[in-house]
Protein backbone atom coordinates (compact mmCIF):
# COMPACT_ATOMS: atom_id res chain seq x y z
CA UNK A 1 0.00 0.00 0.00
CA UNK A 2 1.40 3.40 -0.97
CA UNK A 3 1.71 5.94 1.80
CA UNK A 4 1.94 9.70 1.98
CA UNK A 5 2.93 12.14 4.72
CA UNK A 6 2.25 15.85 4.35
CA UNK A 7 3.36 18.67 6.60
CA UNK A 8 2.53 22.36 6.71
CA UNK A 9 5.51 24.35 7.95
CA UNK A 10 5.21 28.06 8.69
CA UNK A 11 8.50 29.97 8.64
CA UNK A 12 7.85 33.22 10.48
CA UNK A 13 10.60 35.55 11.56
CA UNK A 14 9.97 37.00 15.06
CA UNK A 15 11.08 40.48 13.95
CA UNK A 16 10.87 41.03 10.23
CA UNK A 17 13.22 43.54 8.59
CA UNK A 18 12.52 43.96 4.84
CA UNK A 19 16.12 45.03 4.26
CA UNK A 20 17.59 41.79 5.64
CA UNK A 21 17.19 38.21 4.52
CA UNK A 22 14.80 36.11 6.54
CA UNK A 23 16.46 33.91 9.17
CA UNK A 24 15.23 32.05 12.18
CA UNK A 25 16.87 32.44 15.59
CA UNK A 26 19.48 29.85 16.52
CA UNK A 27 18.11 26.58 17.95
CA UNK A 28 14.52 27.71 17.46
CA UNK A 29 12.26 24.93 16.28
CA UNK A 30 9.75 25.93 13.64
CA UNK A 31 6.09 25.08 14.31
CA UNK A 32 4.85 22.13 12.33
CA UNK A 33 1.20 21.39 11.76
CA UNK A 34 0.52 17.94 10.36
CA UNK A 35 -2.66 17.79 8.29
CA UNK A 36 -2.38 14.31 6.76
CA UNK A 37 -0.14 11.50 7.82
CA UNK A 38 0.80 7.87 7.56
CA UNK A 39 4.05 5.95 7.85
CA UNK A 40 6.75 6.97 5.39
CA UNK A 41 10.37 5.87 5.22
CA UNK A 42 11.68 7.85 2.27
CA UNK A 43 9.99 11.27 2.13
CA UNK A 44 10.41 13.34 -1.01
CA UNK A 45 10.30 17.05 -0.29
CA UNK A 46 8.94 19.78 -2.53
CA UNK A 47 8.86 23.43 -1.44
CA UNK A 48 5.95 25.72 -2.33
CA UNK A 49 6.18 29.49 -1.71
CA UNK A 50 2.77 30.64 -0.58
CA UNK A 51 3.52 34.29 -1.34
CA UNK A 52 2.22 35.71 -4.60
CA UNK A 53 4.86 38.43 -4.83
CA UNK A 54 7.57 39.36 -7.27
CA UNK A 55 11.18 39.42 -6.00
CA UNK A 56 10.98 43.24 -5.72
CA UNK A 57 7.74 43.21 -3.76
CA UNK A 58 9.06 40.41 -1.66
CA UNK A 59 11.92 42.63 -0.48
CA UNK A 60 9.52 45.51 0.30
CA UNK A 61 6.78 43.54 1.97
CA UNK A 62 6.52 43.86 5.71
CA UNK A 63 4.55 40.61 6.02
CA UNK A 64 6.62 37.59 6.86
CA UNK A 65 6.24 35.03 4.04
CA UNK A 66 4.70 31.62 4.68
CA UNK A 67 6.07 28.44 3.15
CA UNK A 68 4.26 25.15 2.67
CA UNK A 69 6.45 22.07 2.71
CA UNK A 70 4.85 18.89 1.46
CA UNK A 71 6.60 15.62 2.28
CA UNK A 72 5.40 12.81 0.09
CA UNK A 73 6.49 9.36 1.22
CA UNK A 74 4.62 7.53 -1.51
CA UNK A 75 6.42 4.48 -2.80
CA UNK A 76 5.38 2.12 -5.56
CA UNK A 77 4.29 -1.31 -4.44
CA UNK A 78 6.96 -4.00 -4.86
CA UNK A 79 6.87 -6.62 -7.58
CA UNK A 80 4.80 -9.75 -7.14
CA UNK A 81 5.94 -12.37 -9.62
CA UNK A 82 5.01 -15.96 -10.36
CA UNK A 83 7.15 -18.05 -12.70
CA UNK A 84 6.43 -21.45 -14.21
CA UNK A 85 8.37 -23.80 -16.44
CA UNK A 86 8.69 -27.49 -17.13
CA UNK A 87 11.59 -29.55 -15.80
CA UNK A 88 14.81 -28.43 -17.59
CA UNK A 89 13.18 -25.23 -18.85
CA UNK A 90 15.85 -23.15 -17.11
CA UNK A 91 13.47 -21.83 -14.46
CA UNK A 92 15.95 -22.28 -11.62
CA UNK A 93 18.59 -20.21 -13.41
CA UNK A 94 16.13 -17.42 -14.19
CA UNK A 95 14.92 -17.35 -10.58
CA UNK A 96 18.50 -16.78 -9.43
CA UNK A 97 19.00 -13.95 -11.91
CA UNK A 98 15.66 -12.28 -11.12
CA UNK A 99 16.22 -12.49 -7.36
CA UNK A 100 19.71 -11.03 -7.67
CA UNK A 101 18.64 -8.13 -9.90
CA UNK A 102 15.39 -7.17 -8.15
CA UNK A 103 16.10 -8.34 -4.60
CA UNK A 104 12.81 -10.21 -4.39
CA UNK A 105 12.07 -12.86 -1.79
CA UNK A 106 12.41 -16.19 -3.63
CA UNK A 107 9.81 -18.70 -2.50
CA UNK A 108 9.83 -22.30 -3.76
CA UNK A 109 7.23 -24.60 -2.20
CA UNK A 110 9.58 -27.60 -2.09
CA UNK A 111 12.34 -25.67 -0.32
CA UNK A 112 9.79 -24.15 2.02
CA UNK A 113 8.37 -27.56 2.87
CA UNK A 114 11.78 -29.01 3.69
CA UNK A 115 12.70 -25.97 5.78
CA UNK A 116 9.47 -26.15 7.81
CA UNK A 117 9.95 -29.88 8.47
CA UNK A 118 13.55 -29.30 9.57
CA UNK A 119 12.51 -26.41 11.84
CA UNK A 120 9.75 -28.48 13.44
CA UNK A 121 7.01 -25.90 12.90
CA UNK A 122 3.37 -26.86 13.30
CA UNK A 123 2.91 -27.06 9.53
CA UNK A 124 6.20 -28.93 9.27
CA UNK A 125 5.12 -31.54 11.81
CA UNK A 126 1.86 -32.12 9.97
CA UNK A 127 3.68 -32.42 6.64
CA UNK A 128 6.24 -34.83 8.07
CA UNK A 129 3.52 -37.29 9.04
CA UNK A 130 2.45 -37.63 5.41
CA UNK A 131 6.02 -37.73 4.11
CA UNK A 132 6.97 -40.54 6.48
CA UNK A 133 4.04 -42.57 5.15
CA UNK A 134 5.19 -41.93 1.59
CA UNK A 135 2.13 -39.81 0.84
CA UNK A 136 1.84 -36.43 -0.86
CA UNK A 137 1.49 -33.51 1.52
CA UNK A 138 -2.08 -32.16 1.22
CA UNK A 139 -2.63 -28.86 -0.54
CA UNK A 140 -4.04 -27.16 2.53
CA UNK A 141 -0.78 -27.66 4.45
CA UNK A 142 1.48 -26.42 1.65
CA UNK A 143 -0.84 -23.50 0.89
CA UNK A 144 -0.67 -22.36 4.52
CA UNK A 145 3.14 -22.53 4.42
CA UNK A 146 3.23 -20.42 1.27
CA UNK A 147 0.61 -18.02 2.60
CA UNK A 148 2.54 -17.45 5.84
CA UNK A 149 5.80 -16.89 3.94
CA UNK A 150 4.17 -14.40 1.59
CA UNK A 151 2.75 -12.57 4.63
CA UNK A 152 6.13 -12.04 6.29
CA UNK A 153 7.51 -8.53 6.43
CA UNK A 154 10.36 -9.01 3.96
CA UNK A 155 7.99 -10.39 1.33
CA UNK A 156 5.62 -7.47 1.82
CA UNK A 157 8.36 -4.83 1.68
CA UNK A 158 10.69 -6.26 -0.97
CA UNK A 159 8.21 -8.14 -3.13
CA UNK A 160 8.24 -11.84 -3.96
CA UNK A 161 9.04 -14.38 -6.64
CA UNK A 162 6.89 -17.49 -6.35
CA UNK A 163 8.76 -20.31 -8.05
CA UNK A 164 6.72 -23.07 -9.72
CA UNK A 165 3.69 -22.48 -7.54
CA UNK A 166 0.70 -22.76 -7.65
CA UNK A 167 0.60 -26.09 -9.49
CA UNK A 168 -3.13 -26.72 -9.40
CA UNK A 169 -6.40 -24.82 -9.60
CA UNK A 170 -7.11 -25.51 -5.93
CA UNK A 171 -3.76 -23.98 -4.92
CA UNK A 172 -4.32 -20.95 -7.15
CA UNK A 173 -7.83 -20.50 -5.79
CA UNK A 174 -6.57 -20.64 -2.21
CA UNK A 175 -3.90 -17.99 -2.88
CA UNK A 176 -6.49 -15.71 -4.48
CA UNK A 177 -8.73 -16.19 -1.46
CA UNK A 178 -5.88 -15.02 0.77
CA UNK A 179 -5.35 -11.98 -1.46
CA UNK A 180 -2.10 -13.00 -3.13
CA UNK A 181 -2.38 -12.10 -6.80
CA UNK A 182 0.70 -11.66 -9.02
CA UNK A 183 1.45 -8.60 -11.10
CA UNK A 184 2.82 -10.96 -13.72
CA UNK A 185 2.95 -14.70 -14.42
CA UNK A 186 6.05 -15.64 -16.43
CA UNK A 187 5.79 -18.85 -18.44
CA UNK A 188 9.00 -20.29 -19.88
CA UNK A 189 8.16 -22.11 -23.11
CA UNK A 190 10.42 -24.91 -24.37
CA UNK A 191 9.36 -27.66 -26.84
CA UNK A 192 9.15 -31.15 -25.36
CA UNK A 193 11.89 -32.62 -27.55
CA UNK A 194 14.37 -30.02 -26.31
CA UNK A 195 13.34 -30.60 -22.68
CA UNK A 196 13.88 -34.33 -23.09
CA UNK A 197 17.30 -33.73 -24.64
CA UNK A 198 18.29 -31.42 -21.81
CA UNK A 199 17.25 -33.89 -19.13
CA UNK A 200 18.58 -37.10 -20.68
CA UNK A 201 21.98 -35.51 -21.30
CA UNK A 202 22.46 -34.32 -17.72
CA UNK A 203 25.20 -35.87 -15.64
CA UNK A 204 26.33 -35.41 -12.03
CA UNK A 205 29.89 -35.34 -10.74
CA UNK A 206 29.59 -37.21 -7.39
CA UNK A 207 32.87 -35.68 -6.21
CA UNK A 208 32.13 -31.99 -6.72
CA UNK A 209 28.34 -32.05 -7.06
CA UNK A 210 28.59 -30.11 -10.32
CA UNK A 211 26.01 -30.75 -13.03
CA UNK A 212 27.24 -31.29 -16.58
CA UNK A 213 25.51 -31.89 -19.89
CA UNK A 214 27.03 -34.19 -22.47
CA UNK A 215 26.15 -31.76 -25.28
CA UNK A 216 25.78 -28.28 -23.83
CA UNK A 217 28.24 -28.36 -20.93
CA UNK A 218 30.61 -31.33 -21.26
CA UNK A 219 33.15 -32.23 -18.54
CA UNK A 220 36.55 -30.56 -18.73
CA UNK A 221 38.64 -33.74 -18.57
CA UNK A 222 38.41 -37.45 -19.32
CA UNK A 223 38.94 -38.18 -15.64
CA UNK A 224 35.82 -36.22 -14.70
CA UNK A 225 33.86 -37.77 -17.58
CA UNK A 226 34.67 -41.26 -16.35
CA UNK A 227 33.12 -40.70 -12.92
CA UNK A 228 29.92 -38.91 -13.98
CA UNK A 229 26.61 -40.47 -13.01
CA UNK A 230 23.04 -40.09 -14.24
CA UNK A 231 20.05 -39.59 -11.96
CA UNK A 232 17.71 -42.56 -11.97
CA UNK A 233 14.79 -40.41 -13.20
CA UNK A 234 16.73 -38.61 -15.95
CA UNK A 235 15.67 -41.14 -18.56
CA UNK A 236 13.52 -40.39 -21.58
CA UNK A 237 10.63 -42.51 -20.36
CA UNK A 238 10.50 -40.93 -16.91
CA UNK A 239 11.01 -37.36 -18.06
CA UNK A 240 8.10 -37.70 -20.49
CA UNK A 241 5.88 -38.84 -17.63
CA UNK A 242 7.00 -35.83 -15.57
CA UNK A 243 6.28 -33.52 -18.48
CA UNK A 244 2.83 -35.03 -18.95
CA UNK A 245 2.00 -34.38 -15.29
CA UNK A 246 3.44 -30.87 -15.44
CA UNK A 247 1.53 -29.94 -18.59
CA UNK A 248 -1.81 -31.20 -17.31
CA UNK A 249 -1.40 -29.20 -14.10
CA UNK A 250 -0.08 -25.99 -15.59
CA UNK A 251 -2.79 -25.68 -18.23
CA UNK A 252 -5.44 -25.47 -15.54
CA UNK A 253 -3.41 -22.92 -13.56
CA UNK A 254 -2.80 -20.69 -16.59
CA UNK A 255 -6.54 -20.14 -16.98
CA UNK A 256 -6.53 -18.47 -13.55
CA UNK A 257 -3.88 -15.93 -14.55
CA UNK A 258 -4.59 -15.38 -18.24
CA UNK A 259 -4.73 -11.59 -17.82
CA UNK A 260 -1.16 -11.35 -16.50
CA UNK A 261 0.64 -14.18 -18.34
CA UNK A 262 3.77 -13.36 -20.31
CA UNK A 263 5.31 -16.16 -22.36
CA UNK A 264 9.09 -16.21 -22.83
CA UNK A 265 11.06 -18.36 -25.25
CA UNK A 266 13.11 -20.63 -23.02
CA UNK A 267 15.14 -22.11 -25.89
CA UNK A 268 17.33 -19.01 -26.06
CA UNK A 269 20.65 -18.73 -24.19
CA UNK A 270 20.05 -18.01 -20.51
CA UNK A 271 21.27 -14.40 -20.69
CA UNK A 272 18.94 -13.67 -23.60
CA UNK A 273 16.05 -15.22 -21.71
CA UNK A 274 16.85 -13.06 -18.69
CA UNK A 275 17.19 -9.96 -20.87
CA UNK A 276 13.60 -10.44 -22.03
CA UNK A 277 12.36 -11.02 -18.49
CA UNK A 278 14.38 -8.05 -17.24
CA UNK A 279 12.80 -5.75 -19.84
CA UNK A 280 9.33 -6.94 -18.86
CA UNK A 281 9.89 -6.42 -15.13
CA UNK A 282 11.54 -3.03 -15.65
CA UNK A 283 8.56 -1.87 -17.71
CA UNK A 284 6.20 -3.15 -15.04
CA UNK A 285 8.04 -1.21 -12.33
CA UNK A 286 7.96 1.94 -14.48
CA UNK A 287 4.19 1.59 -14.91
CA UNK A 288 3.77 1.21 -11.15
CA UNK A 289 5.83 4.34 -10.51
CA UNK A 290 4.02 6.25 -13.27
CA UNK A 291 0.65 5.34 -11.80
CA UNK A 292 1.85 6.46 -8.39
CA UNK A 293 3.03 9.77 -9.83
CA UNK A 294 -0.36 10.34 -11.43
CA UNK A 295 -2.08 9.84 -8.08
CA UNK A 296 0.33 12.22 -6.36
CA UNK A 297 -0.05 14.93 -9.01
PyMOL commands that set and color helices and strands:
alter all, ss='L'
color gray80, all
select helices_A, chain A and resi 55-60+91-102+109-119+122-132+139-151+153-158+169-177+192-200+222-227+236-254+270-296
alter helices_A, ss='H'
color red, helices_A
select strands_A, chain A and resi 6-9+32-36+44-49+67-72+80-85+105-108+160-163+184-189+202-205+211-213+228-229+261-265
alter strands_A, ss='S'
color yellow, strands_A
deselect
rebuild
show_as cartoon
